[in-house]
Amino acid sequence: MDTPLSTIAVVGLGTMGTGIAEVLALAGREVIGIDISEAAALGAVASLEASTARAVGRGRITEEERAAALARFRTADTLQAAADAELVIEVVPESYEIKQQVFRELDAIVSPTAILATGTNALSVTRLAAESQRPERVLGLHFFNPAPAMKLVEVVSSVLTAPPAVEAVTTLARELGKEPVAVGDRPGFVADGLLFGYLNQAAAMYEANYASREDIDAAMKLGCGLPMGPLALLDLIGIDTARTVLEAMYAESRDRLHAPAPILGQLSSAGLTGRKAGRGFYTYDAPGGQDVVPDALTPAAGAEAGAGRAVASVGVAGSGTMASGIAEVFAKAGYGVVLAARTQEKADLAKERIAKSLERSVSKGRLSAEARDETLARITAAGSLDAFAEVDLAVEAVAEDLEIKQQLFASLDKVCRPGAVLATTTSSLPVVAIARATARPEDVIGMHFFNPAPAMKLVEVVRTVLTADDVHATVRAVCAQIRKHPVDCGDRAGFIVNALLFPYLNNAIKMVEEHYASLDDIDAAMKLGGGYPMGPFELLDVVGLDVSLAIEKVLHREFRDPGLAPAPLLEHLVAAGCLGRKTGRGFREYARR
C-alpha cells in the first residue's frame, strides 16, 4: 500500500479547498481542483495566480517556481477528473449527505489504492468511511484556515483506517512543511474540540449580558495573549459554521458546555453569520470585510463612567509577587505607595524585590536610573496596616482565602479614612462576601490584576450589587492612569478570563485521560491551530496545578455544571504533590535548579 501521492485531487474550491490546492502545487504535486461551479474554479485559479505573485514579490519563491506551480494546477467540473489521483481531499460543505455522495461517486472512479480524505472538522470520519467501499482507505485530513499559512494538520483515523494510509498522508503533511498530529475520530478533533467549547461559553457570557463584546474580547487577548477575542473569532469562522460544529460535538458528548448558546442559533437564523455576511457579533464595513464599524452597541468614544473620587496615595497589602508588582505599577505611575505586610521585615523584602525588578528594567534600557530612584522613593514599606490611615485607595493582594481576606477587610474598614476605596485582587472569590466584612460595602470593588502585574495590561474591574457608582468610576480612572486596560464584569466566579480559560484547560486534561491524544499533540494543536502562545499543559504547569484545581472547584461549585467538574487526573496529580514547574513535576518533568 505504498502510495507516492504525487497526483492529488481537491474536491471543493472554496477558500479552504483553494488554499490546500495552493499548498500542494507549490510543494510540487500535480493538483486537480474540482468544483461544479465554474465561478469557483475561475476564482481558485485567480486566487492562486494572485497569491503566488505576492510570494514572488516578497522573495519567497522565484518567478520560475511560480510558473511551475501554476502549470501543476488544473480545474475540472466533474469527479471523473480524479480518476488518476492517488489522494483525493474533499472540502465540500459540512453535510453528511453531500460528503457521502462525493465518496460514493469516487468509489467508482478512483483506483483501489487511492486514499480518500475528508476535510471535515465536525462530522464523523467513521460514519463517512462506513459508507465507502474502501473504508480502510478513508481518513480525515483537517487543514486550518488559511491553509498556506497555518502549520497544523490533524490526521484523523477511524477504527477502520489502515495504518499505511495514515503513514502516507502524515509523510505528505511533513513534506508540505506542516506539523501533523495524530488524533482519533470525535467531533472537533483536538484543536476545534477545545476551541469551540471555549467560544460557546464566550457567546453564552455575552448573551447573559455579563460583559460587553468588547470587554470579553479584550480580556482574552490581554489576559491570555490570544491573537483574537472569542466573539471576533466566531465572526471570522462563521457563526453558522460554529453552531454546526457545536451541534455535532453535543450530539456525541451530551456535555452542556457543547450545547450551542441560543444566540448562535438566533444570529444564524437572522443571516447574521459574521464577517461573510457583514454582521455578526460585530458589524463590518461590507460582507466579507475585515474592518469593524460602529453600530448601536459600540461604546461612545470618550464616554465617561461619571465623576470619581480623587486618588493621590495608594496602599498595597501583601508581601508576595503580586503585591510587589502592583506596588511597582502604582509607583511608576506617580502615586505615593504604602506597601504593608504582616511584619516590617516582610515589607522590606517586598520593596527589595521591587528594587531588583526596576534594576532589570534599567539594564534592559526600559527605564532610566533617575526614574528608578524616583519610583523607589515613592514606596514606603510598613509592617502594619495602620500605615493606610490616609490612603485614598487600598488594594489587597494576600492569600486567595476568603476568611483571610475578610479579616483583612475588617481591619481596613477600621484603619482607612471614610471615602477611601477598598479593592480586592481576588481571582476567584465573591467580592461581595469580602465587602460584607466591612461597614461600607459600597466602597469595595474587585480590581483583578494579572501576573506579572508590571507587564500584563489587563485589569478586571468587578463591581458588586452594592458598589457605588463613583467607586467604579474611580477605579476605571485609576486604570487609565496606570496604563492598564480595564474590563467591566459582574461578581461571579472566574470573572471573564478564568471563567473561559479554566474549562478549556480542564477539557484538555479530559482528552488525555481518555487517551484521545498525547500531551505534546494537544499542546502543538492549540499553538499551531489556535494561535495560543502556550499549549494547555504548558500553561497548567506554569500556573500551578494546585491553583488550577482550586479555580476549577470554585467554578464547579458556583455554576453546578457537571462539565465543569475538575478532571480526576488533575486531582490525582495535585494529591501526589506534582504541582507543575514550581515542584519540578506536573504534567511534565522539569530540571531542578
Secondary structure as UniProt FT lines:
FT   STRAND          7..11
FT   HELIX           15..26
FT   TURN            27..28
FT   STRAND          30..34
FT   HELIX           38..57
FT   TURN            58..59
FT   HELIX           63..71
FT   STRAND          73..76
FT   HELIX           79..82
FT   TURN            83..84
FT   STRAND          87..90
FT   HELIX           96..107
FT   TURN            108..109
FT   TURN            112..113
FT   STRAND          115..118
FT   HELIX           125..130
FT   HELIX           135..137
FT   STRAND          138..143
FT   TURN            147..149
FT   STRAND          152..156
FT   TURN            159..160
FT   HELIX           163..175
FT   TURN            176..177
FT   STRAND          179..183
FT   TURN            187..190
FT   HELIX           191..207
FT   TURN            208..209
FT   HELIX           213..224
FT   HELIX           230..237
FT   HELIX           239..253
FT   HELIX           256..258
FT   HELIX           262..269
FT   TURN            270..271
FT   HELIX           275..277
FT   STRAND          283..284
FT   TURN            287..288
FT   STRAND          292..293
FT   TURN            296..297
FT   TURN            301..302
FT   STRAND          313..317
FT   HELIX           321..332
FT   TURN            333..334
FT   STRAND          336..340
FT   HELIX           344..363
FT   TURN            364..365
FT   HELIX           369..377
FT   STRAND          379..382
FT   HELIX           385..388
FT   TURN            389..390
FT   STRAND          393..396
FT   HELIX           402..415
FT   TURN            418..419
FT   STRAND          421..424
FT   HELIX           431..435
FT   TURN            436..437
FT   HELIX           441..443
FT   STRAND          444..449
FT   TURN            453..455
FT   STRAND          458..462
FT   TURN            465..466
FT   HELIX           469..481
FT   TURN            482..483
FT   STRAND          485..489
FT   TURN            493..496
FT   HELIX           497..513
FT   TURN            514..515
FT   HELIX           519..530
FT   HELIX           536..543
FT   HELIX           545..559
FT   HELIX           562..564
FT   HELIX           568..575
FT   TURN            576..577
FT   HELIX           581..583
//
